[in-house]
Amino acid sequence: MTDSLYSLPISALAILAAVLFVGSYWVGCFLLRPVLRVFVRSGGAVQNDIIGTVLSSFGVLYGLLLSLIAVAAYQNLNEVETQVENEAASLLALYRDAGNFPQPQRDKLQGLLKDYCSLVIDEQWPVQRRGEIPRGAHKILGPIRTTLMRFEPSDGREERLVNLAIEHFELMTERSRHRVYATKQHLPSVMWYVVVIGTLINFILLWLFDMRLVTQLFLGGLLAFFLGALILLIAVLDRPYRSVEFGVSPDAFILVQQVMEAPQTMAPPAPQATGAQAAGGSPDG
């Protein structure tokens, strides 16, 4: 059930979070508020001063915790995006290296690299969107490695070329592993436990205030709405690939695929020298 929520657009998730948090707070105002106020017998302004002091102290700790979690989740999302972009850049660099290999290695390597790019976009990314580890890349990466390792350079230029291609290949595979492993990255369960408990304590402290019910519903509803929005932000950022709108997209690989499929531009042939130019004379005679 929770996993299926990530397939919803962010607008629907925002409405759902608002209904869940504000609705829970309002229901508690009617059902739990009369019971909880039995434990606070001061009444009036004294009661509100005591609860306000406790709520202020708790709010600092809880607000700091949520802020740190949100920043950590955002940084994790940025790191995953950077890894994806770096992997795509390494793939394109290796494709360009392969363009300098002699035949038949050139066509074989470039064909395998096109297949790998298509695999990432069409097969692996939908699997990662579901929060699962994608498989099958080794069926393409293995032949690429074998082709590179079996190539025997005939001169110094080809030796430098194959060394550069192997370096780009190793970078690409390393970044590919980081991309795949990031599929399962998420906040520890104990951290979500603290977030949920902290939200509940916030609600309880607000229910204890001695004020008109309408004022309680309005002010507490505003706070519940903001807490819901903040926790929704953390939940969306926590899963780098899951969110439809804010998750990491395969745009970098799509761009690389477009470059691969673009027609290769050939340099224009050099003009033929006239007899006078071939002899070293001026074209004007």
Buried (B, 14 or more C-beta within 10 A) or exposed (E): EEEEBBEBEBEEBBEBBBEBBBEBBBEBBEEBBEEBBEEBEEEEEEBBEEBEEEBEEBBEEBBEBBEEBBEBBBEBBEBBBEBBBBBBBBBBBBBBBBEEBEEEBEEBBBBBBBBBBBBBBEEBBEBBBBBEEBEEBEEBBEBBBEBBEEBEBEEEEBEEBBEBBBBBBBBBBBBBEBBBEBBEBBBEEEBBEBBEEBBEBBBBBBBBBBEEEEEBBEEBBEBBBEBBEBBBBBBBBBBBBBBBEBBBBBEBBBEBBEEBEEEEEEEEEEEEEEEEEEEEEEEEE
